[in-house]
Amino acid sequence: MRHNSAKEAARMDMLHGPLFKKMLTFALPLIASGVLQQSFNSIDIAVVGKFSSSQALAAVGSTGLVISLLINLFVGISIGANVIIAHYIGQRNEKGIRNAISTVAVIAVASGLLLMAAGLTIARPILELIDTPHDVIDLATLYLRIYFIGMPFMMIYNFGAAILRSMGDTKRPFYSLIIAGIVNTVLNLILVISFDMSVAGVAIATVAANIVNAIIMIWYLVREQEPYRLNLRKLSVSRPDLRRILQIGVPAGIQGVVFSISNVFILSTINKFSSEAVAGSSAAINYEYYCYFVMSAFCQAAVAFTSQNYGAGLIDRCKRIFRLSMTMSMLSCAVLNILMVWQRELCASVFTSSPEVMEYAAIRLRYVLLFQWIACSYEISGASLRGLGYSMTPTMFTIFGTCLFRLLWIYTVCPIYNSFEVLMYVYPISWIITGVAVAGAYYVIRRKAFAIPTEQPTLQTANQ
């Protein structure tokens, strides 16, 4: 009885009571989880930067965008899983919850195996395509190929965490990451310092951490109460749920993929400066990731709370959820941005002691990180639209406002003003353009969404 009570306490009632405290309680473990998950890569970069070479630092750092390019489609699909399960919870549809969880489990395993095969096959061709420096590419290829062996385990964790988030539980995924983070850190230090394995060592440590995460997540889900329990002996795919998950998740995933493609082109342009520029940018981008996870936590809160409340027909609460998500994400992200830029020399020194690398890192921190809070405008608006079941609209606006604009900047402005600083300008400008577009779309579309009866909102709105 005590064990079941603990599980019930982990789940959150999103449909009643004050929203601010509940949304903050939901978001804080997500922020901590994001920091820990990003720490896998950050620790990899810090360890090789301090105990190996600048080439090893650049090799590990330059793979981040390639990894995002390959996995973002399936990360987006996990958003669809979150929305559908949360809608069923809001509707109190126990059969729907069971079918959706079983379907999500199958998607997790299949996507992980597909990503592993893709990563092992095309790691080097992608690195060659983005002009990875010749003194870095062999190490980067080795890191990627080992890293992608862990993809099935990473997807099990990500989709399992999406299931728990849909019921308001963000604490247990965080506990899992604490354990995995310790495993990753200890193995990093042992394999790199004691065994001098450089990038191979940090990649192996990350794979081991992902395995630990997957085992813990499965253990959580198979011990859940009905209708939330994962029954490994009765896994099956519900075609209607699969279709609805993909209708919401694939556009979100495509947005992430196209977003990563634009950043790959930016990385390709950075590669033309020097390996020091690559290393400096790689060091600085870690702090963008940390701040992004604050933003992302409130995005996930917007998705989960909006999905459940829209499924229950609570329109006024949906409106308050949007306002609170936007306010909390912008303020918290802005505070972190300012603090990190203020201490930019200290931040850069965590990853490198090279003066040239530190200078490039400082430039990126000043020109990009300082303005990252602006991105909340389209991230929260898009998350709220997906919680209502409208996924394609924010995807299209983000592709045009951010991705295509960045490509245009690279091929028109950068050839004329060939400097690292001018290249970095593209980020804040594209955030402003996209924010205006997606936030405007949210206010227009929600009038229609809130006028539609909500007995089955995903069926009525998923194709929009």
Summary of the structure (lengths in Angstrom):
residues: 464
radius of gyration: 21.3
end to end distance: 44.2
largest distance: 68.9
contacts: 1803
relative contact order: 0.13
helix: 84%
strand: 0%
